[in-house]
Structure formats: structure tokens, C-alpha cells
Amino acid sequence: MLFARAKAAERQHKAVFRYEDLLKKHVLPRLGERPIPAVKPIEIKLLYAGLELAPCTQHHTATVLRACMQAAVEVGKLLPVNPAAAVKKPSAGDSDIGQALEQVDALKVFAFTEDQILPHYADGMDAQVNKIMSSDVVAVDPDTKLQRVLQMLTKHRVKSLPVIDQRRNLVGIIAREDVMRAMKRWTLRQ
């Protein structure tokens, strides 16, 4: 019995090492060491499409990435949903190893701290606004037509714009949602 436990612990240790190796070699170089919330399903889909590995290894990589993302949802509470769950995993081919890996509770072999999932998060939160702000500000005046506001929001890929008066004083903010609400009200009046 003791021998069986030792062998199981050794297999688990080797599995964790293999999983970490898959992440380091195939996931991190493509997705970078960005915060997990920044990773989108389309990026995961492109990652899978770009893996030049055996089908079984592609499947293992996808399984490990999905388990890590799920840990960020369930254990770390860092994501509302798992972006990897929305993407079809590569097939394991004819191998039954891929199906066996599916049955392993991969979350148990990973223990993440917040620092490991979001490295240097605290350092970033200490940064001052003037170090990261955009100084090339796009703004509108109170007399700007809504059509122009929507064009500017789209062109500059922002969700809101500051509203400034002739003396360049901030008088408000107009958001895309404000425009949409106004359009809905006007539409319902007609």
C-alpha cells in the first residue's frame, strides 16, 4: 500500500512537471505573460491552430490550458468564465491517452497563488496615473452632434469621451451607452 501511494505521488509530480513544461513551451510564448483576464477565446483558438505538435500533445496542451483557466475561475475567482471552455480542443487523434487525461481532475495537481496567475499585479497597482495615462486626449464640445460622437468613439476605439467647453474645462463625459439610451428614447417617441 505504501509503495502504491509513493508511485501515485511520483506520477502526480511527473504530470505536474509535464503540464508546466507544456505551458512554458507552447502557451506562454504565444499568449505572453499577460494577466489571465486579458486572454480572449479567439486568441486561444489561434493558439490551437498554430500548434505544430502531434495531435495527442496538442490535446494535452489544450487540456492543461483549460484546467489552468478553470482554476482561475473556481479557485482564484479571477475570471467570471473560462475563455478556454468556449473553444473546441484539438482532437487527441487515435490515442486513448487524451481521453485518459480528460478523466484526471487536473485542478488538483495545480495550486496557484494570485501572484503566480497575475505576476507583479501589486507593482502595477502602485504606478501613478501620469506614468500610464494618454496625454493625447480626444474630446468633444457640448454642441457636438451625436452622429459625430459615435464616429469618434468608433474611430478612436474608446467607450467614452470627455466633454470640454471653450476654455477647455471638463463639463462632462459622453459614453456610447448614453448615446444608445438617447437613441432608444427618441425611437420610442416616434
C-alpha positions as CSV (number, residue, x, y, z in Angstrom):
1,M,0.0,0.0,0.0
2,L,2.8,2.4,0.9
3,F,4.6,1.6,-2.4
4,A,1.4,2.3,-4.4
5,R,1.0,5.7,-2.6
6,A,4.6,6.6,-3.4
7,K,4.2,5.6,-7.0
8,A,1.0,7.7,-7.3
9,A,2.7,10.7,-5.8
10,E,5.7,10.3,-8.2
11,R,3.3,10.1,-11.2
12,Q,1.5,13.2,-10.0
13,H,4.8,15.0,-9.6
14,K,5.8,14.0,-13.1
15,A,2.4,15.0,-14.5
16,V,2.7,18.5,-13.0
17,F,6.2,18.8,-14.4
18,R,4.9,17.8,-17.9
19,Y,2.0,20.2,-17.6
20,E,4.2,23.1,-16.6
21,D,6.5,22.2,-19.5
22,L,3.6,22.3,-22.0
23,L,2.5,25.7,-20.7
24,K,6.1,27.1,-20.8
25,K,6.9,25.8,-24.3
26,H,3.6,26.2,-26.1
27,V,1.3,28.6,-24.3
28,L,3.3,31.4,-22.7
29,P,5.4,32.2,-25.9
30,R,2.1,32.8,-27.8
31,L,-0.2,34.3,-25.2
32,G,2.6,36.1,-23.3
33,E,2.7,36.6,-19.6
34,R,-0.4,38.8,-19.7
35,P,-3.0,38.8,-17.0
36,I,-5.4,35.9,-17.5
37,P,-8.5,38.2,-17.8
38,A,-6.9,39.7,-20.9
39,V,-6.9,36.4,-22.8
40,K,-9.8,36.0,-25.2
41,P,-11.3,32.8,-26.7
42,I,-10.2,33.9,-30.2
43,E,-6.6,34.0,-29.0
44,I,-6.9,30.5,-27.6
45,K,-8.4,29.3,-30.9
46,L,-5.5,30.8,-32.8
47,L,-3.0,29.2,-30.3
48,Y,-4.5,25.8,-31.0
49,A,-4.4,26.4,-34.8
50,G,-0.7,27.4,-34.6
51,L,0.5,24.4,-32.5
52,E,2.8,22.3,-34.7
53,L,2.7,19.2,-32.4
54,A,1.4,15.7,-32.5
55,P,-2.4,15.5,-32.1
56,C,-2.0,13.9,-28.7
57,T,0.3,16.7,-27.5
58,Q,-2.0,19.4,-28.9
59,H,-4.8,17.8,-27.0
60,H,-2.7,17.7,-23.8
61,T,-1.8,21.3,-24.1
62,A,-5.4,22.3,-24.6
63,T,-6.5,20.2,-21.6
64,V,-3.8,21.8,-19.4
65,L,-4.7,25.3,-20.5
66,R,-8.4,24.7,-19.9
67,A,-7.6,23.4,-16.4
68,C,-5.5,26.4,-15.6
69,M,-8.2,28.8,-16.8
70,Q,-10.8,26.9,-14.8
71,A,-8.6,27.2,-11.7
72,A,-8.6,30.9,-12.3
73,V,-12.4,30.8,-12.3
74,E,-13.0,28.4,-9.4
75,V,-10.0,28.7,-7.1
76,G,-8.7,32.2,-7.7
77,K,-12.0,33.9,-8.6
78,L,-10.0,35.9,-11.2
79,L,-12.4,35.2,-14.1
80,P,-16.1,35.1,-14.4
81,V,-15.9,32.4,-17.1
82,N,-13.3,30.2,-18.6
83,P,-12.3,31.5,-22.0
84,A,-10.8,28.2,-23.0
85,A,-14.1,26.4,-22.4
86,A,-15.6,28.3,-25.3
87,V,-13.0,26.9,-27.7
88,K,-13.1,23.3,-29.1
89,K,-10.0,21.5,-28.1
90,P,-7.8,19.8,-30.8
91,S,-8.5,16.1,-31.2
92,A,-6.2,13.6,-29.5
93,G,-6.3,11.6,-32.7
94,D,-6.4,7.8,-32.3
95,S,-4.7,7.9,-28.9
96,D,-6.6,6.9,-25.8
97,I,-4.1,8.8,-23.6
98,G,-6.0,12.1,-24.4
99,Q,-9.3,10.6,-23.1
100,A,-7.5,9.3,-20.0
101,L,-6.1,12.8,-19.3
102,E,-9.7,14.1,-19.6
103,Q,-10.7,11.9,-16.7
104,V,-7.9,13.3,-14.4
105,D,-9.1,16.0,-12.1
106,A,-6.4,18.4,-13.4
107,L,-7.4,21.1,-10.9
108,K,-6.0,19.0,-8.0
109,V,-2.5,19.0,-9.5
110,F,-2.3,22.8,-9.8
111,A,-2.1,25.0,-6.8
112,F,-1.9,28.7,-7.8
113,T,-1.4,31.8,-5.8
114,E,-2.6,35.2,-7.1
115,D,1.0,36.2,-7.7
116,Q,1.5,33.3,-10.0
117,I,-1.6,33.9,-12.0
118,L,-1.2,37.7,-12.1
119,P,2.5,38.3,-11.8
120,H,3.6,41.7,-10.5
121,Y,-0.1,42.8,-10.0
122,A,0.8,44.7,-6.8
123,D,3.7,46.5,-8.6
124,G,1.4,47.7,-11.3
125,M,-1.2,49.0,-8.8
126,D,1.5,51.2,-7.3
127,A,2.1,53.0,-10.6
128,Q,1.0,56.7,-10.8
129,V,-1.6,57.8,-13.3
130,N,0.8,60.2,-15.0
131,K,3.1,57.3,-15.9
132,I,0.4,55.4,-17.8
133,M,-2.2,57.9,-18.9
134,S,-2.8,59.1,-22.5
135,S,-1.9,62.7,-22.9
136,D,-3.2,62.9,-26.5
137,V,-6.8,63.4,-25.4
138,V,-9.7,63.3,-27.9
139,A,-12.6,65.3,-26.7
140,V,-15.9,66.8,-27.9
141,D,-17.7,70.1,-27.0
142,P,-21.2,70.3,-25.7
143,D,-22.6,71.2,-29.2
144,T,-21.2,68.2,-31.0
145,K,-23.8,66.1,-32.9
146,L,-24.4,62.6,-31.7
147,Q,-23.5,61.1,-35.1
148,R,-20.1,62.8,-34.8
149,V,-19.7,61.4,-31.2
150,L,-20.4,57.9,-32.5
151,Q,-17.9,58.3,-35.3
152,M,-15.2,59.5,-32.9
153,L,-15.9,56.7,-30.4
154,T,-15.6,54.2,-33.2
155,K,-12.5,55.7,-34.8
156,H,-10.6,56.0,-31.6
157,R,-11.9,52.7,-30.2
158,V,-13.0,54.2,-26.9
159,K,-16.2,53.8,-24.9
160,S,-16.5,57.4,-23.7
161,L,-15.2,60.9,-24.5
162,P,-14.6,63.9,-22.2
163,V,-16.9,66.9,-23.0
164,I,-15.0,70.2,-22.7
165,D,-16.1,73.8,-23.0
166,Q,-14.4,76.6,-24.9
167,R,-11.9,77.2,-22.1
168,R,-11.0,73.5,-22.2
169,N,-12.7,72.9,-18.8
170,L,-14.2,69.5,-18.3
171,V,-18.0,69.8,-18.2
172,G,-18.9,66.1,-18.5
173,I,-18.4,62.7,-20.2
174,I,-20.4,61.2,-23.0
175,A,-20.4,57.4,-23.3
176,R,-21.5,55.1,-26.0
177,E,-24.2,53.9,-23.7
178,D,-25.5,57.5,-23.2
179,V,-25.9,57.8,-27.0
180,M,-27.6,54.5,-27.3
181,R,-30.1,55.3,-24.5
182,A,-30.9,58.7,-26.1
183,M,-31.4,57.0,-29.5
184,K,-33.7,54.4,-27.9
185,R,-35.8,57.2,-26.2
186,W,-36.1,59.1,-29.5
187,T,-37.1,55.9,-31.3
188,L,-39.8,55.1,-28.8
189,R,-41.2,58.6,-29.1
190,Q,-41.8,58.2,-32.9
